[in-house]
Amino acid sequence: MRKFLSTVYLSTAAGICLLALSFESYAISCVGIPQWNNTSSYGGGSQVQEAGKAYKANWWSQGKNPANYSGQWQEWTLIGVCDGASSSSINSTVPSSSRSSIILSSSSLSSVRFSSSILSSSSSSSVNGGNCASPQYVAGTTYTLGQLVKNMGNEYRCTVAGWCSSSADWAYAPGAGAHWQMAWELVRSCATASSSVLPGSISSSSRSSVSSTSSSAGTGRYRIISGYWHNFNNGSGVIPLDQVSDAFDAINISFAEPTGRAPGEIGFALDAAFDPVAFKAAIKAKQAAGKKIIISIGGANGQVQLSTAAARANFVNSMKAIIDEYGFDGLDVDFEGHSLFLNSGDNDFRNPTTPVIVNLIGALKDLTSHYGDKFVLTMAPETFFVQLGYSFYGGTCISCDTRAGAYLPVIYALRDQLDWLQVQNYNSGAITGTDNKFHTMGGADFHIALVDMLLTGFKVAGTNLTFPALRQDQVLIGLPANVNAGGGFTSVADVQIALNCLVKAQGCTTYQPAQAWTNLRGLMTWSVNWDKFNNSEFSTRHRQYLDQLP
C-alpha cells in the first residue's frame, strides 16, 4: 500500500516546487533481533535484521525480503542501521541555506497525516536531558509536549501529547507503533551521544508551520471525507467543482463510462452545464489546496466487463487518456450491476480464474505501475460484492447469484496499492455479520458490524479461506448524504454513535467490535451534490465530529 501523498512539495515565492528530502539512516542496537529467513512467516510487529539493517513487519508476510519490501506501504518498515553498519543518506536537491526559510505547503501536510511514511529534515537539534536517562515508555501514561522517553534502545520526544498518552501502543509506541511518527520525534540512539532530527520526525517549529497552513488549506487531516461529485442533475442540482466545500478531502468525479465503441473502452464527457476550461482550472485549484480529485469509473449505469486481453488493453489506454487530459490524481472503481461475477468453481479469491476478474486486476496493476506511488486507487463496491461473501461466494455457491463477494479477489490482489475501500453501506439488503446475526441498513449497528468485518477479516463462504483484514487507514464508511440520495439513510446522530463505538469502543449497540479501531480513516458520501441540496448537513456536522477525534 502506498501513502496517500507520496510526493512532497514546498511553497516558495515562486510557487509550488518539488523537494527531494534527505533520508538519513541511523544506528540502533540489533542485539536479540533475529536474521530474516525467507522460509519463516512473520506477523505484524515482528522484528528482523537483514544486510546490516533492522526492520519491523507491518503485517503478516512470508518470503518478502525486507531489503526489497520496505518502501511506502510495503510489508516492512526500516527501523535503522545495526550498530557497526555504515549509514548513508541521499542529498536533498534543496540547498541547505534555503531550508530554514522554506514553509511546508498544504500538499506536504497530507504526507504527515495520511501515512506513517518517513518524512525528515536532516538538521541538527540540541536536546536537554541526554544520555537516555529518560523513563521507559509505557502505553497509557500521560505524557506532556516535549517529554522524553526511551523505547527499543532509542530516545524519543513527545510532539503530540494526546497521541503520546494513548493506550494504543500498537499505533503510537515510539519506534514500534504503526503511526508512531504522528506522536513522537526520534532524538537519538541510546548508544550514541549525538542528537539529530532523524527519519520519521518533524521538528516542533515545522509542526507549527504545518498547523497554521492546514487551518487555511483544509489539508493535513488524517480523518477524511470522500464525496462523489456528479456530472449530471439527478434532482440534487449541479455544482461547479470550485464551489465544493472544503470539508471534502477527496472528490470523486462521477462517472467515466463505457463508450460502446470497443470492448473495455472508457470515456468521460462533461455535462453541457460545465465549461471544460473552467473545470480543469478548478481541478488544479482544488489540488493546490491539498484535495484529491479522482475519476470514478462505472456507477449504476456504467457496466464494465473486461472479458478479454484486448478489452483490458482498451480499458488501460482509454483511462490513461482521461487521467492525463484532466490531471486526475487517481481512479475509483465503482463497478456495480453485472460488471463483476465469478465462474463456477472459481473458489479461491487469492488466485481467481474468471476473466472479468483477472483482467480487471491486471488493468489496475498496469495503471498503478504506470503512474507510480502518487497515484490514488480507491474502490466503492456495494455490500453485496464484499461482506456478503461471508454468507455466499459466487464461485462456490449453488443456485445463488455468482456476483456475491466478487470484489474480494480484486481487493485482495490490489491490497498493497489500495488507498481506501469505501463500501456503499446503503441500497443494501440485510447482511450477516461475523456474529452470525442479520444487520439491517439505516442504523448504527449495521455500520459497526460491517466495518468490523473488514478490520478483523472473515471466512469466505464455501471455502476454508479467510479474507484478511484491511488496515484501518484503508477503510471509509459509505453513506447517503440525505434521504433522497439512497436507501438506508442513517441520521447524523446514528452515524456518530457508530463512530464512537468503532473508534472509542463507547456506546456500542448490539454488536461489539473486536477492539477500538482508533485509526479508522473516515467517511464517504453519495453525494457532494445531495449534501449541498441538504444544506451541507453531512459534510459540516461530520467534519466537526471527525476533527475532534484523537
C-alpha positions as CSV (number, residue, x, y, z in Angstrom):
1,M,0.0,0.0,0.0
2,R,1.2,3.4,-0.9
3,K,0.8,6.5,1.1
4,F,-2.0,9.0,0.2
5,L,0.5,11.6,-1.0
6,S,3.9,10.2,-1.9
7,T,5.4,13.5,-3.2
8,V,6.2,16.4,-1.0
9,Y,6.0,20.0,-2.3
10,L,7.3,23.3,-0.9
11,S,5.6,26.6,-1.1
12,T,8.0,29.3,-2.1
13,A,7.8,32.8,-3.5
14,A,7.9,31.2,-7.0
15,G,5.0,28.9,-6.3
16,I,5.0,25.1,-5.7
17,C,8.1,23.1,-6.3
18,L,9.2,19.5,-5.8
19,L,11.6,18.8,-3.0
20,A,13.6,15.6,-2.7
21,L,14.0,15.3,1.1
22,S,17.1,13.8,2.8
23,F,16.6,10.3,4.2
24,E,19.2,9.5,6.8
25,S,19.8,6.1,8.3
26,Y,20.6,5.9,12.0
27,A,22.2,3.3,14.3
28,I,20.3,1.1,16.7
29,S,21.2,-1.9,18.7
30,C,20.3,-5.1,16.9
31,V,21.2,-7.4,19.8
32,G,18.5,-10.1,20.1
33,I,16.9,-9.3,16.7
34,P,16.9,-12.4,14.6
35,Q,18.1,-12.6,11.0
36,W,15.3,-12.6,8.4
37,N,14.6,-16.1,7.0
38,N,12.8,-16.5,3.6
39,T,11.0,-19.7,4.8
40,S,9.7,-18.2,8.0
41,S,6.4,-16.4,8.4
42,Y,6.3,-13.1,10.3
43,G,3.3,-11.4,11.9
44,G,2.7,-7.7,12.3
45,G,5.2,-6.1,14.7
46,S,7.9,-8.8,14.3
47,Q,11.5,-7.5,14.1
48,V,14.3,-8.9,11.9
49,Q,17.6,-7.8,10.6
50,E,18.9,-8.2,7.1
51,A,22.1,-6.9,5.4
52,G,23.0,-4.9,8.5
53,K,19.6,-3.1,8.9
54,A,16.7,-3.7,11.3
55,Y,13.1,-3.9,10.1
56,K,9.6,-4.2,11.7
57,A,6.8,-6.1,10.0
58,N,3.7,-4.1,9.1
59,W,1.5,-7.1,8.7
60,W,1.9,-10.9,8.0
61,S,4.3,-11.9,5.3
62,Q,6.5,-14.7,4.1
63,G,9.3,-14.7,1.6
64,K,9.3,-10.9,1.3
65,N,12.9,-9.8,1.8
66,P,12.8,-6.6,3.9
67,A,15.6,-5.1,1.9
68,N,13.3,-5.1,-1.1
69,Y,9.9,-4.7,0.6
70,S,10.3,-1.7,2.9
71,G,9.0,1.0,0.7
72,Q,5.8,3.0,1.1
73,W,3.0,0.8,2.3
74,Q,5.0,-2.4,1.9
75,E,5.4,-5.4,4.2
76,W,8.3,-4.0,6.3
77,T,9.4,-0.7,7.8
78,L,13.1,0.2,8.2
79,I,13.9,0.8,11.9
80,G,17.5,1.7,11.5
81,V,21.1,0.6,10.7
82,C,22.5,-2.0,13.1
83,D,25.4,-0.7,15.3
84,G,28.6,-1.1,13.3
85,A,27.0,-0.9,9.9
86,S,27.5,2.0,7.6
87,S,24.9,4.7,7.3
88,S,24.1,6.6,4.1
89,S,21.9,9.5,3.1
90,I,20.5,10.9,-0.1
91,N,21.3,14.6,-0.5
92,S,18.5,17.0,-0.8
93,T,18.0,18.9,-4.0
94,V,17.3,22.0,-2.0
95,P,20.5,23.9,-0.8
96,S,20.9,23.8,2.9
97,S,21.0,27.6,3.0
98,S,17.4,27.6,1.7
99,R,15.9,25.0,4.1
100,S,15.4,27.3,7.0
101,S,13.3,29.7,5.1
102,I,11.0,27.1,3.4
103,I,7.5,26.8,4.6
104,L,5.8,23.5,4.2
105,S,2.8,23.9,1.8
106,S,-0.6,22.3,2.2
107,S,0.4,19.4,-0.2
108,S,3.1,18.2,2.2
109,L,0.7,18.1,5.1
110,S,-1.0,15.1,3.8
111,S,2.2,13.1,3.9
112,V,2.5,13.9,7.6
113,R,-1.1,12.9,8.5
114,F,-2.2,10.5,5.7
115,S,0.6,7.9,6.3
116,S,3.3,6.7,8.6
117,S,5.9,7.3,5.9
118,I,9.4,8.6,6.5
119,L,9.5,12.3,6.3
120,S,12.6,14.0,7.6
121,S,14.7,17.1,7.8
122,S,18.3,16.2,8.5
123,S,19.1,19.3,10.6
124,S,20.7,19.1,14.0
125,S,18.8,19.7,17.2
126,S,20.1,20.2,20.8
127,V,18.4,18.0,23.4
128,N,18.1,18.5,27.1
129,G,18.4,15.6,29.5
130,G,20.5,13.4,27.1
131,N,22.3,10.1,27.8
132,C,19.0,8.3,27.5
133,A,18.3,8.9,31.2
134,S,14.6,9.4,30.4
135,P,12.0,6.9,31.7
136,Q,10.9,3.8,29.8
137,Y,7.8,4.4,27.6
138,V,4.6,2.8,29.0
139,A,1.4,2.9,26.9
140,G,-1.4,4.8,28.5
141,T,0.9,7.0,30.6
142,T,0.1,10.7,30.5
143,Y,2.9,12.4,28.6
144,T,3.4,16.2,28.0
145,L,4.6,18.0,25.0
146,G,8.4,17.8,24.8
147,Q,8.7,15.0,27.3
148,L,11.5,12.4,26.6
149,V,11.1,8.6,26.9
150,K,13.2,5.7,25.8
151,N,12.0,2.6,23.9
152,M,13.7,-0.1,21.9
153,G,17.1,1.3,22.6
154,N,16.3,4.8,21.4
155,E,15.2,8.1,22.9
156,Y,12.1,10.0,21.7
157,R,10.5,13.3,22.3
158,C,6.7,13.8,22.5
159,T,5.3,16.1,19.8
160,V,1.5,15.5,20.2
161,A,0.6,14.9,23.9
162,G,-2.7,13.3,23.2
163,W,-1.3,10.6,21.0
164,C,1.8,10.1,23.1
165,S,-0.5,9.3,26.0
166,S,-2.7,6.9,24.1
167,S,-3.1,3.3,25.4
168,A,-2.9,2.1,21.8
169,D,0.7,1.1,21.8
170,W,0.3,-0.8,18.5
171,A,-0.3,2.6,16.9
172,Y,1.8,5.1,18.9
173,A,4.6,3.2,20.7
174,P,7.7,5.2,19.8
175,G,9.7,3.4,17.2
176,A,7.4,0.5,17.0
177,G,3.8,1.6,16.5
178,A,2.3,1.8,13.0
179,H,1.8,5.6,13.4
180,W,4.4,6.5,16.0
181,Q,5.8,9.4,13.8
182,M,2.5,11.2,14.4
183,A,3.2,11.3,18.2
184,W,6.9,11.1,18.7
185,E,10.2,12.6,17.4
186,L,13.2,10.3,17.4
187,V,16.1,12.0,19.2
188,R,19.0,9.6,19.3
189,S,20.2,6.0,19.7
190,C,21.0,5.4,23.3
191,A,24.3,4.0,22.2
192,T,25.4,7.4,20.8
193,A,25.9,10.8,22.2
194,S,24.9,12.8,19.1
195,S,21.4,14.2,18.7
196,S,19.6,15.0,15.5
197,V,16.2,15.0,14.0
198,L,16.1,11.6,12.3
199,P,13.8,9.7,9.9
200,G,10.1,9.8,10.8
201,S,10.3,13.1,12.6
202,I,9.3,16.7,12.1
203,S,10.7,19.4,14.3
204,S,8.4,21.4,16.6
205,S,8.9,24.5,14.5
206,S,7.9,22.6,11.4
207,R,4.8,21.3,13.1
208,S,3.8,24.9,13.9
209,S,4.1,25.7,10.2
210,V,2.1,22.6,9.3
211,S,-0.7,23.5,11.7
212,S,-1.0,27.1,10.6
213,T,-1.0,26.2,6.9
214,S,-3.6,23.4,7.3
215,S,-6.1,25.6,9.0
216,S,-6.5,27.6,5.9
217,A,-5.8,25.0,3.2
218,G,-8.1,22.3,4.7
219,T,-5.4,19.7,4.5
220,G,-3.3,17.8,6.9
221,R,-6.2,15.7,8.2
222,Y,-5.9,12.1,9.0
223,R,-9.7,11.6,9.1
224,I,-11.1,12.3,5.7
225,I,-14.4,12.7,4.0
226,S,-14.6,11.5,0.4
227,G,-17.6,12.6,-1.7
228,Y,-19.0,11.9,-5.2
229,W,-19.4,15.0,-7.4
230,H,-21.8,14.0,-10.2
231,N,-21.6,15.3,-13.7
232,F,-25.4,15.3,-14.2
233,N,-28.5,16.6,-12.5
234,N,-30.5,13.8,-10.8
235,G,-32.7,16.2,-8.9
236,S,-30.0,17.4,-6.5
237,G,-28.7,20.1,-8.8
238,V,-25.2,20.6,-10.3
239,I,-22.3,22.4,-8.5
240,P,-19.3,24.0,-10.1
241,L,-16.3,22.0,-8.8
242,D,-14.6,25.1,-7.4
243,Q,-17.6,25.5,-5.1
244,V,-17.3,22.1,-3.4
245,S,-17.0,22.5,0.4
246,D,-13.5,22.4,2.0
247,A,-14.9,19.7,4.3
248,F,-14.3,17.2,1.5
249,D,-10.7,15.9,1.2
250,A,-11.3,13.7,-1.8
251,I,-13.7,14.4,-4.6
252,N,-14.7,11.5,-6.9
253,I,-15.8,12.8,-10.3
254,S,-18.7,10.7,-11.4
255,F,-18.6,8.9,-13.8
256,A,-16.4,7.7,-16.6
257,E,-18.4,5.1,-18.5
258,P,-18.0,2.6,-21.4
259,T,-18.1,4.3,-24.8
260,G,-19.6,1.4,-26.6
261,R,-17.1,1.8,-29.4
262,A,-14.8,-1.0,-28.4
263,P,-14.8,-3.6,-25.5
264,G,-13.3,-2.1,-22.4
265,E,-13.0,1.4,-23.8
266,I,-13.9,4.1,-21.3
267,G,-14.9,7.7,-22.0
268,F,-15.6,10.8,-19.9
269,A,-17.6,13.8,-21.2
270,L,-18.6,16.9,-19.2
271,D,-22.2,17.8,-19.0
272,A,-23.1,20.8,-21.1
273,A,-23.7,22.8,-17.9
274,F,-19.9,22.9,-17.3
275,D,-17.1,24.7,-19.2
276,P,-14.1,22.3,-19.8
277,V,-11.5,25.0,-19.3
278,A,-13.1,26.2,-16.1
279,F,-13.5,22.6,-14.9
280,K,-9.8,21.8,-15.5
281,A,-8.8,25.0,-13.7
282,A,-11.0,24.0,-10.8
283,I,-9.2,20.6,-10.6
284,K,-5.8,22.4,-10.3
285,A,-7.1,24.8,-7.7
286,K,-8.5,22.0,-5.6
287,Q,-5.3,20.0,-5.9
288,A,-3.3,23.1,-4.9
289,A,-5.4,23.2,-1.7
290,G,-4.5,19.6,-0.9
291,K,-7.6,17.9,-2.3
292,K,-7.5,14.6,-4.2
293,I,-9.5,14.7,-7.4
294,I,-10.3,11.2,-8.6
295,I,-12.1,9.9,-11.6
296,S,-14.7,7.3,-10.7
297,I,-15.5,4.5,-13.2
298,G,-18.8,2.8,-13.6
299,G,-21.7,3.7,-11.4
300,A,-25.1,2.2,-11.5
301,N,-25.4,2.6,-15.3
302,G,-21.8,2.0,-16.4
303,Q,-21.4,-1.7,-16.7
304,V,-17.7,-2.6,-17.4
305,Q,-16.7,-6.1,-18.3
306,L,-13.1,-6.8,-19.3
307,S,-13.6,-10.3,-20.8
308,T,-10.5,-10.4,-23.0
309,A,-7.0,-9.2,-23.1
310,A,-8.0,-6.7,-25.8
311,A,-10.7,-5.2,-23.5
312,R,-8.1,-4.9,-20.8
313,A,-5.7,-3.0,-23.1
314,N,-8.6,-0.7,-24.3
315,F,-9.5,0.0,-20.7
316,V,-6.0,0.9,-19.7
317,N,-5.2,3.1,-22.7
318,S,-8.5,5.0,-22.5
319,M,-8.1,5.6,-18.8
320,K,-4.6,6.9,-19.3
321,A,-6.0,9.4,-21.9
322,I,-8.7,10.6,-19.5
323,I,-6.4,10.9,-16.5
324,D,-3.7,12.7,-18.5
325,E,-6.2,15.1,-20.1
326,Y,-7.7,16.3,-16.8
327,G,-4.8,15.7,-14.5
328,F,-6.8,13.4,-12.1
329,D,-4.9,12.1,-9.0
330,G,-6.2,8.6,-9.4
331,L,-9.2,6.4,-10.1
332,D,-12.1,5.0,-8.1
333,V,-13.5,1.6,-9.1
334,D,-17.3,1.8,-8.7
335,F,-18.3,-1.3,-10.6
336,E,-21.9,-2.2,-10.0
337,G,-24.6,-4.3,-11.7
338,H,-23.1,-7.2,-13.7
339,S,-19.6,-5.9,-14.2
340,L,-18.1,-8.5,-11.9
341,F,-19.0,-12.1,-11.3
342,L,-17.3,-15.4,-10.6
343,N,-17.4,-18.5,-12.8
344,S,-18.5,-21.7,-11.1
345,G,-15.5,-23.4,-9.4
346,D,-13.6,-20.1,-9.1
347,N,-13.4,-20.7,-5.3
348,D,-10.0,-19.2,-4.3
349,F,-10.1,-15.4,-4.0
350,R,-6.3,-15.4,-3.8
351,N,-6.0,-17.0,-7.3
352,P,-9.1,-16.0,-9.3
353,T,-9.6,-17.5,-12.8
354,T,-12.7,-15.7,-14.1
355,P,-11.6,-13.5,-17.0
356,V,-13.5,-10.3,-16.0
357,I,-11.8,-10.5,-12.5
358,V,-8.4,-11.4,-13.8
359,N,-8.4,-8.7,-16.5
360,L,-9.6,-6.0,-14.1
361,I,-6.8,-6.9,-11.6
362,G,-4.3,-6.8,-14.4
363,A,-5.6,-3.5,-15.8
364,L,-5.5,-1.8,-12.3
365,K,-2.0,-3.0,-11.8
366,D,-1.0,-1.7,-15.2
367,L,-2.3,1.8,-14.2
368,T,-0.9,1.9,-10.7
369,S,2.5,0.8,-12.1
370,H,2.4,3.4,-14.9
371,Y,1.6,6.3,-12.6
372,G,3.6,5.2,-9.6
373,D,3.3,6.0,-5.9
374,K,1.5,9.3,-6.3
375,F,-1.5,7.5,-7.9
376,V,-4.6,7.1,-5.7
377,L,-6.6,3.9,-6.1
378,T,-9.9,3.6,-4.3
379,M,-12.9,1.2,-4.6
380,A,-16.6,1.7,-3.9
381,P,-18.3,-1.7,-4.1
382,E,-21.8,-2.4,-2.7
383,T,-22.1,-4.7,0.4
384,F,-23.3,-7.4,-2.0
385,F,-19.9,-7.7,-3.5
386,V,-17.9,-7.7,-0.3
387,Q,-19.4,-8.6,3.1
388,L,-22.0,-10.9,1.5
389,G,-19.0,-13.1,0.7
390,Y,-19.2,-14.3,4.3
391,S,-22.6,-15.9,3.6
392,F,-22.4,-16.6,-0.1
393,Y,-19.5,-16.6,-2.5
394,G,-20.2,-16.6,-6.2
395,G,-17.6,-19.2,-7.2
396,T,-18.7,-21.8,-4.7
397,C,-22.5,-21.5,-4.2
398,I,-25.2,-23.4,-6.0
399,S,-28.3,-21.6,-7.3
400,C,-27.2,-18.3,-5.9
401,D,-26.0,-15.1,-7.6
402,T,-22.5,-15.6,-8.9
403,R,-21.8,-11.9,-8.2
404,A,-21.8,-12.4,-4.5
405,G,-18.5,-11.4,-3.0
406,A,-17.0,-10.9,-6.5
407,Y,-15.0,-7.8,-5.4
408,L,-13.0,-9.9,-2.8
409,P,-10.3,-11.2,-5.3
410,V,-9.9,-7.6,-6.7
411,I,-9.5,-6.1,-3.2
412,Y,-7.1,-8.8,-2.2
413,A,-4.9,-8.6,-5.3
414,L,-4.7,-4.8,-5.0
415,R,-4.3,-4.6,-1.2
416,D,-0.9,-3.1,-1.5
417,Q,-2.0,-0.4,-3.9
418,L,-5.4,0.3,-2.4
419,D,-5.6,3.7,-0.7
420,W,-9.0,3.1,0.7
421,L,-12.1,1.0,0.4
422,Q,-15.4,2.9,0.7
423,V,-18.1,0.2,0.7
424,Q,-21.6,1.5,0.0
425,N,-23.4,0.8,3.3
426,Y,-26.7,1.7,1.6
427,N,-29.0,0.3,-1.1
428,S,-28.3,-3.0,0.6
429,G,-30.3,-5.9,1.9
430,A,-29.6,-7.3,5.4
431,I,-26.1,-8.6,5.8
432,T,-25.0,-11.3,8.2
433,G,-22.1,-10.2,10.4
434,T,-19.4,-12.4,11.9
435,D,-21.7,-12.6,14.9
436,N,-23.9,-14.6,12.6
437,K,-26.8,-12.2,13.0
438,F,-28.6,-10.2,10.4
439,H,-27.8,-6.5,10.3
440,T,-30.2,-4.1,8.5
441,M,-29.1,-0.8,6.9
442,G,-30.0,2.6,8.3
443,G,-28.9,2.2,11.9
444,A,-25.6,2.4,13.8
445,D,-25.5,-1.4,14.3
446,F,-25.2,-2.0,10.5
447,H,-22.1,0.2,10.1
448,I,-20.5,-1.2,13.2
449,A,-20.9,-4.8,12.1
450,L,-19.8,-4.3,8.5
451,V,-16.8,-2.2,9.3
452,D,-15.6,-4.6,12.0
453,M,-15.8,-7.4,9.3
454,L,-13.4,-5.5,7.1
455,L,-11.0,-4.8,10.0
456,T,-10.9,-8.3,11.5
457,G,-11.2,-10.4,8.4
458,F,-13.8,-13.1,7.7
459,K,-14.2,-16.7,6.4
460,V,-15.3,-16.8,2.8
461,A,-18.4,-18.9,2.3
462,G,-17.9,-22.4,0.9
463,T,-14.1,-22.3,1.4
464,N,-11.6,-22.8,4.2
465,L,-10.1,-19.4,3.4
466,T,-10.1,-16.3,5.4
467,F,-10.3,-12.9,3.7
468,P,-7.6,-10.9,5.6
469,A,-8.3,-7.8,7.5
470,L,-7.7,-4.4,5.9
471,R,-5.6,-1.8,7.6
472,Q,-7.7,0.8,9.5
473,D,-6.4,3.7,7.3
474,Q,-7.8,1.8,4.3
475,V,-11.5,1.9,5.4
476,L,-14.1,4.6,4.9
477,I,-17.8,4.2,5.8
478,G,-20.0,4.8,2.7
479,L,-23.3,6.7,3.5
480,P,-26.0,8.6,1.6
481,A,-25.9,12.4,2.2
482,N,-29.7,12.6,2.8
483,V,-32.9,10.6,2.4
484,N,-33.1,11.3,-1.3
485,A,-29.6,10.1,-2.1
486,G,-30.1,6.3,-1.4
487,G,-31.9,3.7,0.6
488,G,-30.7,3.2,4.1
489,F,-30.0,6.8,5.0
490,T,-28.5,7.0,8.5
491,S,-29.0,10.1,10.6
492,V,-26.0,12.1,11.7
493,A,-26.7,11.0,15.3
494,D,-26.6,7.3,14.4
495,V,-23.5,7.7,12.3
496,Q,-21.7,9.2,15.2
497,I,-23.0,6.5,17.5
498,A,-21.4,4.0,15.1
499,L,-18.1,6.0,15.0
500,N,-18.0,6.3,18.8
501,C,-18.3,2.6,19.1
502,L,-15.8,1.8,16.3
503,V,-13.2,4.4,17.2
504,K,-13.6,4.7,21.0
505,A,-15.4,1.4,21.9
506,Q,-18.0,3.6,23.6
507,G,-21.8,3.5,23.4
508,C,-21.9,0.3,21.2
509,T,-25.3,-1.1,20.2
510,T,-26.0,-4.9,19.9
511,Y,-22.7,-5.5,18.1
512,Q,-19.4,-5.3,19.9
513,P,-16.4,-4.8,17.6
514,A,-13.2,-6.8,18.2
515,Q,-11.4,-3.7,19.5
516,A,-11.4,0.1,19.4
517,W,-10.4,0.9,15.8
518,T,-8.7,4.1,16.7
519,N,-7.3,4.8,13.2
520,L,-10.4,4.3,11.2
521,R,-10.0,6.6,8.3
522,G,-13.3,8.4,7.9
523,L,-16.5,8.6,5.7
524,M,-17.6,8.6,2.1
525,T,-20.9,10.0,0.8
526,W,-23.1,9.9,-2.2
527,S,-23.0,12.7,-2.9
528,V,-21.5,16.1,-2.8
529,N,-24.5,17.3,-4.8
530,W,-27.0,15.8,-2.4
531,D,-25.1,17.2,0.6
532,K,-25.3,20.7,-0.9
533,F,-29.0,20.1,-1.6
534,N,-29.4,19.3,2.1
535,N,-27.7,22.5,3.3
536,S,-24.4,20.6,3.7
537,E,-25.5,18.8,6.9
538,F,-23.5,15.7,6.2
539,S,-20.1,17.4,5.4
540,T,-20.5,20.2,8.1
541,R,-21.5,18.1,11.1
542,H,-19.3,15.1,10.3
543,R,-16.3,17.3,9.6
544,Q,-16.7,18.8,13.0
545,Y,-17.0,15.4,14.6
546,L,-14.1,13.8,12.8
547,D,-11.8,16.8,13.6
548,Q,-12.4,16.4,17.4
549,L,-11.4,12.7,17.3
550,P,-7.9,11.9,18.7
